[in-house]
Each structure stands twice: as structure tokens, then as C-alpha cells.
Amino acid sequence: MKIQSREVALALAAIGLLSYAACTADKADTKVGSIPPVTKVASIDPVVKQAPRMVDGVFATDEHLETVYFDLNKSKLSDSSMEIVKTNAEWLKTQPPFLVRILGYADPRGSLKKNERLAEKRANSLKDAYIALGISGERISVVTRGAEEVDCKPLTEDCLAKSRRTETLMEDKALASR
């Protein structure tokens, strides 16, 4: 195969040198027992991104968007929750105007109908807060999951508290293009 461009040749040479340096550094590390090779490889490529932890259609969580938790049988945002909402909204404002999906949840106690209603109120409460903080309502959709997906097991009080939540997902163009 003939290389057409000097830039391509230089790029391939650089990749080869980096690969060689990483391999020889890994061998030296295993002999000495210092920094594990995984650490060095991760530091070479800062573009490597963590996989999304939740995907819903073309929406996915982002490490910048925190989960908002609610008190038992409540759909009103607490003062501490509002701090998280403000941080999420500020970050969303810095992003392209991708669509946002809010997933509302409830813990498994209570009837199915009650849990669905409470999860919807929680999601709409978060949507209203985002709109009040300057995020366009046209970008936001609400989906309720009720008590379908419990966030943890065994069902202790701490676990149930983690199930009373809303998740903010953002449209993922990579997922949408599949």
C-alpha cells in the first residue's frame, strides 16, 4: 500500500511510536511493580468517554446530569434537590439544544396507579423547575416509570429512597444515528 500524504505518514509514525512507548513502559512497570499499565493507557487518550449508564431510546444519561431524589410520597423539590436541578440546568444551557427526557420513578410501596401518578408529578415538577431556570419546555418530554425499575436491592429504606427519583437524559446523537 502506497502512502499518498506526508501528514498521513507522520500520523502513522506517531501512532507507532506511542504504541512502542506504551508497550515498553508496560514491560518496565511490570518488572518494577509501579503504575499499572491500564493507568498509562488511559492517560494517553483523554478522549475515551465513559459509556452511558442508562439508555432510553435515543436518550442517555450524562455524567454531568445528576439524579434528583424525592421524599416519601412527595413530588415537591426540596431545597437540596433544587441545588442539583440548578446545576443540571446550568449545564444543559451550555449544550446544543438537544432534546431532554425526564424519567419519573416511585418506590414499589403503594398501588400501581398511585405510583404512576406520583412518578408523573415528580417528573413534571422537575420539568417545571427546568423551564423556570431557562430551559425551553419544547425540548423536554416526560416519561413515567412508576415503580417498574427499582434502583437497588435488597429493599431496605435506603434502597427505597433511591427509587424515589427523576433521571434527566439528553438526546444522544450517536444513538440516534444508528
N, C-alpha and C positions, 0 to 999 in steps of 0.2 A: 504494500500500500504506500503510495507516494503522498507526502505531506505537502499541501498546497500553500500553506501560510506560515510565515515565521512566528506569528503570535501563537498559533496552534502548537507549533513545535516547542516554543518556550513554555507554554502551559503544561504540555505533557512532561517536559523535563522537570518542571517544578513539582508536579504531582509525584513523579518518580523519586525525586529527592526527598520529599516529605514522607513518602511511604517507606523509603530506605531508612530515614532518620527515625521514624516511629518504630520500625522493626528492630533496629539496633538498640534503640533506647529501651524497648520492651525486654530484650535479652539482658541488657545490663541491669535493669530493675529487678528481674527475677533472680539474678545472681546476688545482688546486694540486698534485695528484700525491701526496697524503699517504696516509692509510689507505685501503686498498681497500674498496669498498662491501660485499663479502662479509663482511668482519670486523664491520662495523657491524650488518648484518642479523643475524648470528649472535649478537651480544651483546644484541640487543633481545629475543630469545626464548630464554631459558635452558632451556626445556622440551624443545627439539629434541634428540632422542636419536639416537645413532649406530645404524645398522642392525646387527643381529647378523651376525657373520662366518660362523657355521656354524649351520645349522638341521637338525634330525633329527626329523621328525615334528612333535610339539608341543613339542619341546625346542630350546633355543637357547643359545649361549654368551652370557656376560655379561662386560662389561669388568672386573668385579671378580673373576672366576674365572680364575686363571692356569693355563696348561698345565703338567703335571708331566712331566719328562723322565727317562729311564732310561738306564743304562749298557748297553753291548752285551751281549746275552744275559743280562740281569739283570731280575728283577722286584721286587727289594727296593728300597725307597725309601732314597735316600741322605740324609745329614744336611741338605744344601742343599735337596733336594726336600721334606723334612719341613717346612721353614720355609714353603714355598709351600702345602703341604697345611694347615698350621695357620692360615695367613692365609685360605685358601679356606673352611675350616671355621668360623672366627670370623664371616666374612661370611654364610655360609649360615645360621648361628644367628640372625642379625638379620632374616632374611627370613621371610615367611609360610611355612608348612610345605608348599611346593610340592614336587613330585617332582623327583628328581635322577637324571640318567642319566650314567653314566661310559662313555666310548668308549675302548677299548684298541687300541693300534696297535703294529706292529713294522716294522722296515725290511725291504726286499724281499729281503735275503740269507737264504738258508736255504730249507727246503721250506715249502710252503703249510701243511702240518699243524703243523710246528714254530712257524711264525709265529702261527698261530691260537692255539695253546696258550700261547705267550709273551704275546701280547696279552691273553688272558683272565687270566693270572696277574697281569699288571700292573694291569689294571682291578680285579681282586679285592683286590690289595694296597692300592690307593687306597681302595676301599670299606671295607676293614677299618680303615684309618687314620682315615677319617671317622667310623666307628662308635666307635672308641676315643676320638675327640675330642668325642663327644656328639651326633653326627647320627644320627637314628633309621635303622636298617637297613631299615625298612619303606618309607622314602622313596626308597631307592637301587636303581636297576636297572643292570645291567652289559650292555654290548653290545661284542662284539669285531669289529674290522675287519681284524685281521691286517695285511697289507701292501697292502691294497686301495687306500688313498689315501696316496700319498707326498706329504709336506708341501711339497716343493720340487723344483726341477730346476736344473741337471744334478745327477746323483747323485754328489756329492762326499762326503767323510767328514762334513763339517759338515751337509750336507743329510740324510744318512742318520741322523745323531744327532738331527735334528729330527723324524724319522719315528718314533723310539722314544719314544712319549709316551702320555699319557692326557689326554683332554679331559673337563672337567666341564661338563655342560649342565644348565640348570634349566628346568622346565616354564614355558612362556610362555603365559599365559592369553589373550593376544591371538591367538596362533596356534591355540590350542585352540578358540576361539570361532568360527573360520571354518567 
